[in-house]
Amino acid sequence: MNMQGTIVYRIRQLCAERNLTINKLANISALPPSSVKNILYGKSKNSKIVTIKTICDGLNITLGEFFSTPEFDGLEQEIK
């Protein structure tokens, strides 16, 4: 899985843990539902850290908590 896929997986994981729909996540994060949907459905290929931070704020977690998972730890360093 690449970085974007891992971000999508993590958002879906957090929503499932909290029984949140995409619209509810958008609402508590003060984001347009289209912004969250664009990330989750692959229309946004490069999620901005500001958007992820906004989602984290809505979920009452830190960026560190968001990224501190085995999935992120297992990503190979992306070199471009």
N, C-alpha and C positions, 0 to 999 in steps of 0.2 A: 504494500500500500504506500502511496506517496503522501506528501505533507497534506495536500488538500483533502485527499480521501480520509486521512486520519482525523482532520478537523471535523469533517462531516460525521464520521463515526462517533467522535467524542460528543458532539452536540446532540446527536440522536440518543446516545447512551444517557446523557444527563437529562434529556427530556423524558426518557422512559423511566428513569429512577424517580422522577418527580411527577410522573403522569401528566406531562404537559403536551399540548398540541403545538404545532408550529405557530398558529395564531396567538396562543396564550404566551408562548415564549417571546414572540415579537412584542406583544402588549406589555409584559413585565420588563422588557428590555428597552422600551420606548423606541422601537425600530419599526419601520414599515414592514408588514408581513412579506412583501415582495423581496426585501433585502435578505431576510432569513431563508425564504424559499430559493432565492438565487444561489445561495451557498449550498443548501441541502440538495438541490436538484442539478448541481453542476454547471449552472449558467455563469456563476462567478468562479473563475478558475484560480483566482489569487485573492483569497480573503485577507482583508486589511486587518492589522492588529487592533486598530481602533474599533472596528466592528466586533471583533472577538472580545475585546475588553468591555464593550457595551453589553454584550450577551452575558459575560461573567458578572457584571454589576447586577443585571436583572436576576441572575441565579444566586446572588450573594456568595460568590466564590472569587478567589483571586486568579490572576493569570497563571500563577504558579500551580494552583490546584487544577486548573484546566489542562495544563501541559504536563503535569506530573502523573503520567500513566505509562504502563509498559509499552503501549502502542507507540507513543512518542519516543520513548527511550530506545525502542528498536529500530527507528528510522535510520537508514543509512544517510550519511551526510550528503546533501544534494550539492553537487558541484556543477556550475554552469559557466 
